[in-house]
Structures are given as structure tokens and as C-alpha cells.
Amino acid sequence: MRTALVILAVVLMVGGVVAPVSAADSNASSADINIECEYPVTVEDATGTEITVEEPPDRVVTTNPSAAQVMWEIGAFERVVGLTEWALYLDGAEDRELISSNDEPIVRERVVDLEPDLILAPNATETETVEQLREVGLTVYHFPMAEDLDDVSEKTAVIGELAGECEGAEETLDWMDERLSIVEDAVEGEERPTALYMFFDFTVGSETFINELIEFAGGENVAAEAGIVGFQPISEEVVIDEDPEWIILNSDDPALPDTDAVNQTTAAQEDQVVIVEIEHLNQPAPRNVLAITTLVEHFHPEAFAEAEEAAIADDATDDLEEADDADGTESETVADEDDTIPGFGPVIALVAMLGAALWLRKIR
């Protein structure tokens, strides 16, 4: 019974993550995604059904937390009128109607009573539930399973179009691309430490979305290397045999298991444990970037710090060049005829730009 409950909780939190992925195949860039907010908009969902939204919806229901997270990230949270309990971590979510209960992941009557213009249903929502909601005349977009970070970008773009928040979706995708590019630069050429994700006596192996997040952050998932597929209980033999250098925990189960097997690992003996917010790690949505960032900061702290500094310097240089272009001056230093040290003024400007860029990154 415990196993069944854990699996159900994982599915509801994750919104469906089991799928074959390869970190090497993930582009981590949304440059090819074209977002257009022109109505009516018609898109085909995972069931092969064409969904048409005539105008920007005022009332949106999300049936899984990953879709709710996207709505918050793109700035469309005010349109959400209903969500599940797993999305209550979002700021202000407690003011929305709960469409879930202790007995049912989705209470259809509650959804219908909210009279939504649009229902966003990630793939963990059963197709039968989607069809029942459509039978009463509601517009439901059923998402395909997210297999990698590109699918997260695609989900963000689709929600932006359907919800009429294209600008917010584009800004979110730009932020994701920027941060993931820094991570790619940081882990390139670095040795990959072995890592094991543990939660409620379970782990994740190959064919899971979370496996790709670990690999993208520059780690090697020992559960996948041990032949574990999907979400499975973790045995002491695997823990001992694989001897992970890092153990990953989530904020819902942050205590390191006190077992002989775990205590023997390099991770436990060297206190190499990283705790990641479960909403960042277990839901295929934009905040996966924060999970990856947390992991890479532990796996490759020096390389990531250098990559961030390089990105900040590049941004500052770009800002200087744009400013020069705007006022018609050249970006190269020109010595004045007074006693000012040649180039000192631009240096001050560069330092200021670097400081401003660093501050902006801290508040994002």
C-alpha cells in the first residue's frame, strides 16, 4: 500500500516524467520556437484533438502543478481560478479553488462549477478525465509527456499562446536559455561525479525526466548505470555497489537515510548531500532550471562560478556596445587631450556595468 501511495504522489507531483531521454540529444535552446498570440488559436494536443481558443481566456484551470507553475512563471497567474493541492506552493495559490481532494486527484464537479474558459491538463491527467470534461462542453488541452528540457520549452510556449501571455512566455524562455547556456559552458570537459537521487526509499533511473536533469547538471546517475528504469525502490546492494559521490534529496524528504549502506557511501562520508526543492526537481516546468543550477553549484562549483562570471562580463560588454551604438560613438577607447588617463572612463563604465549585471542576476 505504501508503495502505491508513493508512486501516486510522485506521478501527481511530477505530472508525468517517465520517458526515454538522452541529455546529449537535448538542445536546451528555444531559439526555434515561434510564439504568436493571434486569435483564434488552434493547436493539436496529445490526444490528437484540435483545440481552438477564440480569445484570451479569463478563467483557467490547471489539473497538475507543472501547468500551474508555467502560468505563474509567464505572468498569467491571475487567470488561474482552480488548481490542485500540489500547486499550493505557488505564491497566492491558496486564493484559488482546489479541484483535488483527499480521495480524488481531480474532482470533476469542482472543475465544472468554476466555468473555465480553458483547462490545462498535463499528461498525468487521465485521458478519461479529459474526455469527461470535454463532454460537458469544456475546452481542455491535454499535454504530451515531457521527455526533455526542449519539451518544457514547448509546453511554456503553448501555454503562452493559449493563455494570451506570449511576451511573458518569451521572457521565460529567454531566461531558461540564458541559464542553461551557462551550465553547458560550466560542465563542458568536466569529470562527472556519480550521484543518486533518493526519496521515500525510491530512486529514479533511466527513461525519466529527472535523469536528464542530473546529467545536464554534469552528474552521472548511478541508478541508471545500475540498470534501473523509471521509478523504483532502491536496494542496499545497489547503493553499496555503486557508491555514489553525491546523494540528492528533495525538500519533502530531506533527511539522509540512516542505513549501513548509505553510511558507507562516499557521499555520506564526505558530507556530499544536496537538497533540491521538490517543485524544481519533480515537475517538468521552467523551474527545472533552478534544480539544475542547484545541482551544478554542488557538482562543479568552481567551473560554474567561472562560467557565470564570464556570462556577466559578456553581458556587460554587450550593454556597453549597445549604449555606444545608441549615441553614435565607437566602442573603442579614444584618448582625450586633457590629463585623464586614457581609457579610464570606459573602465569605470565597465565596472559599473559588471556590478549592475551581477545585481540583476541576483534578483532574478
Backbone torsions as a table, in degrees:
resi	resn	phi	psi	omega
1	MET	NA	-42.9	179.5
2	ARG	-59.7	-43.1	-180.0
3	THR	-59.6	-44.5	-179.4
4	ALA	-62.5	-41.6	179.9
5	LEU	-65.5	-40.4	179.3
6	VAL	-64.3	-45.2	179.1
7	ILE	-59.9	-43.3	179.0
8	LEU	-61.3	-44.8	-179.7
9	ALA	-61.7	-41.7	179.3
10	VAL	-62.3	-46.0	-179.2
11	VAL	-61.3	-43.5	-178.7
12	LEU	-67.1	-40.0	179.5
13	MET	-68.7	-42.9	-173.9
14	VAL	-76.9	-34.7	-176.2
15	GLY	77.6	20.5	177.4
16	GLY	93.5	100.2	-177.9
17	VAL	-125.4	-6.9	-175.4
18	VAL	-78.8	115.3	179.6
19	ALA	-169.8	149.4	179.9
20	PRO	-70.0	129.4	179.9
21	VAL	-137.6	161.6	173.3
22	SER	-140.3	119.5	-178.2
23	ALA	-60.3	-31.7	-178.8
24	ALA	-67.2	-25.9	-178.1
25	ASP	-87.1	-10.6	-176.8
26	SER	-78.2	126.2	-176.9
27	ASN	-79.4	-28.2	179.8
28	ALA	58.1	22.7	178.4
29	SER	-135.1	137.7	179.9
30	SER	-105.3	20.4	-175.1
31	ALA	-60.3	-29.2	-176.9
32	ASP	-87.4	-2.2	-179.2
33	ILE	-85.8	125.6	179.6
34	ASN	-106.5	120.5	-178.1
35	ILE	-109.2	126.6	-179.9
36	GLU	-133.3	126.5	176.8
37	CYS	-101.9	76.9	177.1
38	GLU	-124.6	128.7	-175.8
39	TYR	-111.9	148.6	0.1
40	PRO	-71.3	151.2	177.3
41	VAL	-113.9	134.2	179.9
42	THR	-124.0	126.4	179.4
43	VAL	-135.5	153.7	177.7
44	GLU	-98.8	132.2	-177.0
45	ASP	-98.3	-171.9	-174.4
46	ALA	-65.9	-20.9	179.7
47	THR	-87.2	-0.2	-177.0
48	GLY	82.5	9.1	-178.9
49	THR	-91.7	134.7	175.2
50	GLU	-81.9	123.3	-178.6
51	ILE	-107.0	126.8	179.2
52	THR	-116.0	128.4	175.8
53	VAL	-113.9	117.1	-172.6
54	GLU	-74.0	-33.4	-178.5
55	GLU	-153.6	162.8	-179.3
56	PRO	-53.4	126.3	-176.4
57	PRO	-73.5	141.7	176.1
58	ASP	-93.3	-24.7	-175.3
59	ARG	-128.8	114.1	-176.8
60	VAL	-122.4	137.7	173.6
61	VAL	-115.3	135.5	174.7
62	THR	-112.5	131.9	-175.4
63	THR	-96.0	-4.3	175.5
64	ASN	-146.6	153.7	-171.9
65	PRO	-67.2	-24.6	-178.9
66	SER	-64.0	-40.3	177.9
67	ALA	-67.5	-38.6	177.4
68	ALA	-62.6	-42.1	179.0
69	GLN	-59.2	-42.3	178.6
70	VAL	-61.7	-44.1	179.7
71	MET	-59.1	-38.2	178.0
72	TRP	-69.4	-43.4	-175.3
73	GLU	-66.1	-35.0	-177.5
74	ILE	-88.6	0.4	176.9
75	GLY	85.9	21.1	-179.4
76	ALA	-106.8	18.7	-173.4
77	PHE	-64.0	-28.4	-178.5
78	GLU	-67.0	-18.2	-179.8
79	ARG	-85.0	-12.9	-178.3
80	VAL	-79.5	121.9	-179.8
81	VAL	-109.4	-15.9	-179.7
82	GLY	-148.6	143.2	179.2
83	LEU	-156.7	175.7	-179.3
84	THR	-95.1	166.7	-178.2
85	GLU	-61.3	-25.8	-178.2
86	TRP	-71.4	-9.6	179.3
87	ALA	-102.0	6.7	-175.7
88	LEU	-69.8	-9.2	176.8
89	TYR	-71.2	-18.1	-178.3
90	LEU	-73.2	140.4	-178.3
91	ASP	-59.3	123.7	178.8
92	GLY	85.4	-2.7	-177.3
93	ALA	-65.1	-25.6	-179.4
94	GLU	-65.6	-15.0	179.2
95	ASP	-85.1	-7.2	179.1
96	ARG	-92.0	163.4	178.3
97	GLU	-77.9	136.6	176.0
98	LEU	-83.0	128.9	178.2
99	ILE	-103.8	5.8	177.4
100	SER	-113.5	165.4	176.4
101	SER	-142.9	177.0	178.4
102	ASN	-64.2	-25.0	-176.4
103	ASP	-100.2	-25.9	-175.5
104	GLU	-132.3	131.8	177.3
105	PRO	-65.2	-29.9	176.1
106	ILE	-140.1	119.8	176.4
107	VAL	-93.9	104.6	-172.2
108	ARG	-59.3	-36.4	-178.5
109	GLU	-62.2	-37.8	178.6
110	ARG	-66.0	-39.2	178.4
111	VAL	-63.1	-46.8	-178.3
112	VAL	-62.4	-41.8	-178.3
113	ASP	-62.6	-25.3	-179.5
114	LEU	-77.1	-12.3	178.9
115	GLU	49.7	56.0	-177.8
116	PRO	-72.7	147.8	172.5
117	ASP	-78.7	-26.2	-176.6
118	LEU	-152.0	138.8	174.2
119	ILE	-117.5	125.3	176.9
120	LEU	-101.4	114.4	-173.7
121	ALA	-120.0	98.0	173.7
122	PRO	-57.4	165.6	-167.2
123	ASN	-64.8	-20.1	178.0
124	ALA	-67.6	-18.4	174.6
125	THR	-71.0	127.8	-176.2
126	GLU	-63.3	141.4	178.8
127	THR	-58.7	-35.4	178.4
128	GLU	-60.0	-41.5	178.1
129	THR	-64.6	-42.4	178.1
130	VAL	-58.5	-46.7	-178.4
131	GLU	-65.5	-37.8	178.8
132	GLN	-64.3	-37.3	177.8
133	LEU	-70.4	-34.5	177.6
134	ARG	-69.5	-32.3	-178.5
135	GLU	-63.5	-25.0	178.7
136	VAL	-96.1	14.7	172.7
137	GLY	91.4	11.7	-178.7
138	LEU	-90.7	147.8	178.9
139	THR	-90.6	118.2	-175.6
140	VAL	-126.1	127.0	172.2
141	TYR	-104.1	118.4	-179.2
142	HIS	-100.2	119.4	-175.1
143	PHE	-80.8	148.0	171.1
144	PRO	-73.6	167.8	178.5
145	MET	-67.2	133.3	176.8
146	ALA	-78.2	119.0	-178.1
147	GLU	-99.0	-24.3	-178.0
148	ASP	-160.5	-174.7	-177.7
149	LEU	-67.0	-28.7	175.7
150	ASP	-62.5	-36.6	178.6
151	ASP	-68.8	-32.5	174.9
152	VAL	-64.0	-42.1	177.2
153	SER	-62.6	-42.9	179.5
154	GLU	-63.8	-41.2	177.9
155	LYS	-60.8	-43.2	180.0
156	THR	-61.9	-42.7	179.8
157	ALA	-65.2	-44.5	-179.1
158	VAL	-62.8	-44.6	179.1
159	ILE	-64.0	-38.0	176.8
160	GLY	-59.4	-43.2	179.4
161	GLU	-68.2	-46.4	-177.3
162	LEU	-66.7	-35.2	-176.6
163	ALA	-90.6	-3.9	-179.4
164	GLY	73.2	30.5	-179.8
165	GLU	-124.6	56.5	-175.8
166	CYS	-67.2	-39.9	-179.6
167	GLU	-62.6	-43.8	178.1
168	GLY	-64.1	-38.0	177.8
169	ALA	-65.1	-42.6	179.2
170	GLU	-63.9	-41.0	178.5
171	GLU	-64.5	-38.9	178.8
172	THR	-65.4	-43.5	179.2
173	LEU	-64.8	-38.9	177.5
174	ASP	-62.0	-42.9	178.6
175	TRP	-62.5	-44.3	178.6
176	MET	-60.2	-47.8	-178.9
177	ASP	-59.9	-43.5	-178.3
178	GLU	-61.1	-48.5	-177.5
179	ARG	-69.1	-40.6	-179.4
180	LEU	-68.1	-33.3	177.2
181	SER	-63.1	-39.2	178.0
182	ILE	-64.3	-41.9	179.4
183	VAL	-63.3	-43.4	178.8
184	GLU	-59.0	-43.5	178.0
185	ASP	-63.1	-37.8	-176.4
186	ALA	-68.1	-41.7	-172.7
187	VAL	-88.8	-9.5	-178.4
188	GLU	-61.6	123.1	178.0
189	GLY	81.4	-3.4	-179.1
190	GLU	-84.7	147.2	172.3
191	GLU	-68.3	141.6	-175.6
192	ARG	-95.2	115.6	176.0
193	PRO	-71.5	148.7	178.3
194	THR	-79.7	143.5	-175.7
195	ALA	-142.6	151.8	178.3
196	LEU	-135.1	124.9	176.9
197	TYR	-91.4	123.3	-179.2
198	MET	-124.7	132.9	175.8
199	PHE	-156.4	125.5	179.5
200	PHE	49.4	43.4	178.8
201	ASP	69.4	12.7	178.9
202	PHE	-113.7	167.7	172.1
203	THR	-144.2	175.8	176.9
204	VAL	-121.1	133.5	178.3
205	GLY	-109.2	-149.3	178.1
206	SER	-68.2	169.8	-179.8
207	GLU	61.0	33.2	173.2
208	THR	-131.4	149.9	178.3
209	PHE	-63.7	-39.1	-177.7
210	ILE	-64.6	-32.5	176.3
211	ASN	-57.8	-39.6	179.9
212	GLU	-68.4	-36.4	178.9
213	LEU	-61.7	-41.7	178.6
214	ILE	-62.6	-44.9	-178.7
215	GLU	-68.5	-38.1	180.0
216	PHE	-63.0	-33.9	-179.6
217	ALA	-78.1	3.0	176.4
218	GLY	90.5	21.5	177.6
219	GLY	-110.3	169.9	176.1
220	GLU	-120.9	118.5	-176.6
221	ASN	-78.2	107.9	-175.7
222	VAL	-68.7	-25.1	177.4
223	ALA	-63.5	-42.3	177.0
224	ALA	-65.3	-40.6	179.1
225	GLU	-63.8	-28.8	179.9
226	ALA	-82.8	1.3	177.8
227	GLY	90.7	7.8	178.0
228	ILE	-74.7	134.3	-179.6
229	VAL	-120.2	131.9	177.8
230	GLY	72.8	-151.4	178.9
231	PHE	-96.7	120.8	-176.4
232	GLN	-140.6	153.6	170.6
233	PRO	-61.2	147.2	-179.0
234	ILE	-102.0	127.5	-178.7
235	SER	-90.9	155.1	178.3
236	GLU	-64.1	-32.6	180.0
237	GLU	-62.2	-42.5	179.1
238	VAL	-65.1	-42.8	179.9
239	VAL	-59.1	-45.0	-179.1
240	ILE	-68.9	-46.3	-176.8
241	ASP	-64.7	-40.2	-175.5
242	GLU	-84.4	-25.7	176.4
243	ASP	43.0	68.1	-176.5
244	PRO	-63.3	144.0	175.3
245	GLU	-78.2	-25.1	177.9
246	TRP	-132.1	143.7	170.3
247	ILE	-116.9	129.3	-179.8
248	ILE	-102.0	129.8	175.9
249	LEU	-123.1	162.0	175.6
250	ASN	-113.3	166.5	-172.9
251	SER	-67.4	-16.7	176.3
252	ASP	-84.7	-19.1	179.7
253	ASP	-142.5	67.3	-168.6
254	PRO	-85.9	-0.2	-177.3
255	ALA	-88.2	129.2	177.2
256	LEU	-66.7	125.8	-179.9
257	PRO	-56.8	130.3	-178.2
258	ASP	-93.2	75.4	178.8
259	THR	-123.1	159.4	178.9
260	ASP	-60.5	-39.5	-178.5
261	ALA	-63.5	-48.3	-179.4
262	VAL	-65.9	-41.6	-177.7
263	ASN	-64.4	-21.2	179.1
264	GLN	-83.2	-14.0	-174.2
265	THR	-71.0	154.8	174.6
266	THR	-59.4	-37.9	-179.0
267	ALA	-59.1	-47.1	-178.1
268	ALA	-70.1	-43.1	-176.7
269	GLN	-68.2	-29.7	179.4
270	GLU	-102.8	9.5	178.4
271	ASP	55.2	44.5	178.8
272	GLN	-103.4	77.6	-179.0
273	VAL	-124.4	133.1	178.7
274	VAL	-123.7	130.0	179.4
275	ILE	-106.0	125.1	-176.7
276	VAL	-115.3	139.6	175.4
277	GLU	-57.1	129.0	-174.4
278	ILE	-61.6	-34.2	-179.9
279	GLU	-68.6	-25.7	177.8
280	HIS	-79.8	-30.6	-172.9
281	LEU	-96.1	-37.0	-169.2
282	ASN	-101.2	-0.4	178.5
283	GLN	-118.6	124.3	177.6
284	PRO	-72.3	91.4	-175.2
285	ALA	-158.7	172.5	-172.8
286	PRO	-53.1	-30.8	-177.7
287	ARG	-72.2	-0.8	168.8
288	ASN	-56.1	-29.7	177.9
289	VAL	-59.8	-37.2	179.9
290	LEU	-69.7	-35.4	175.9
291	ALA	-64.7	-44.9	178.7
292	ILE	-61.7	-42.9	179.3
293	THR	-61.4	-43.6	178.2
294	THR	-59.8	-43.3	-179.0
295	LEU	-66.6	-46.4	-176.4
296	VAL	-68.4	-30.0	176.4
297	GLU	-63.4	-27.8	177.6
298	HIS	-91.0	-41.5	-178.3
299	PHE	-68.8	-42.9	-173.4
300	HIS	-137.4	63.4	-173.1
301	PRO	-59.8	-45.6	-177.1
302	GLU	-68.6	-45.2	-179.5
303	ALA	-63.5	-38.4	-179.6
304	PHE	-70.0	-40.3	178.2
305	ALA	-61.4	-41.6	178.7
306	GLU	-65.7	-40.7	179.0
307	ALA	-64.5	-39.1	177.7
308	GLU	-65.8	-43.2	179.2
309	GLU	-62.0	-41.2	178.8
310	ALA	-63.8	-40.1	179.7
311	ALA	-66.5	-39.5	178.6
312	ILE	-64.0	-43.1	178.8
313	ALA	-62.7	-41.3	178.3
314	ASP	-62.9	-42.3	178.6
315	ASP	-62.8	-40.9	-179.8
316	ALA	-65.2	-41.0	177.7
317	THR	-63.0	-43.4	178.8
318	ASP	-61.9	-40.9	179.2
319	ASP	-63.2	-39.8	178.1
320	LEU	-63.9	-44.1	-179.5
321	GLU	-64.3	-40.4	178.4
322	GLU	-64.7	-39.8	179.0
323	ALA	-64.7	-41.4	178.3
324	ASP	-63.5	-42.8	179.4
325	ASP	-63.1	-36.0	-177.5
326	ALA	-66.9	-37.2	-178.7
327	ASP	-98.7	6.8	173.2
328	GLY	80.9	10.1	179.4
329	THR	-97.7	163.4	178.6
330	GLU	-86.4	150.5	-176.6
331	SER	-79.3	-15.9	-179.0
332	GLU	-78.4	155.8	-175.8
333	THR	-77.0	135.3	177.0
334	VAL	-121.9	125.6	-178.0
335	ALA	-73.3	135.5	175.8
336	ASP	-84.4	167.5	-179.1
337	GLU	-89.1	-2.5	178.4
338	ASP	-88.6	-162.5	-175.8
339	ASP	-87.7	4.5	-179.8
340	THR	-65.8	136.3	178.8
341	ILE	-64.3	128.3	-178.3
342	PRO	-56.1	129.6	176.0
343	GLY	83.1	-4.1	-175.3
344	PHE	-67.9	-38.0	178.7
345	GLY	-60.7	-49.7	176.7
346	PRO	-60.5	-33.5	178.4
347	VAL	-62.2	-44.5	177.7
348	ILE	-59.6	-42.5	179.3
349	ALA	-62.1	-40.8	-179.9
350	LEU	-63.6	-43.3	178.0
351	VAL	-60.1	-43.6	179.5
352	ALA	-62.4	-41.8	179.0
353	MET	-63.3	-41.7	179.0
354	LEU	-61.0	-43.7	179.1
355	GLY	-63.5	-42.7	-180.0
356	ALA	-64.3	-42.6	-179.2
357	ALA	-64.0	-41.1	178.3
358	LEU	-63.0	-42.3	178.8
359	TRP	-62.1	-42.8	-179.7
360	LEU	-61.7	-39.1	-179.0
361	ARG	-66.5	-33.0	-178.9
362	LYS	-69.4	-30.3	-176.2
363	ILE	-94.2	-4.4	179.7
364	ARG	-71.3	NA	NA
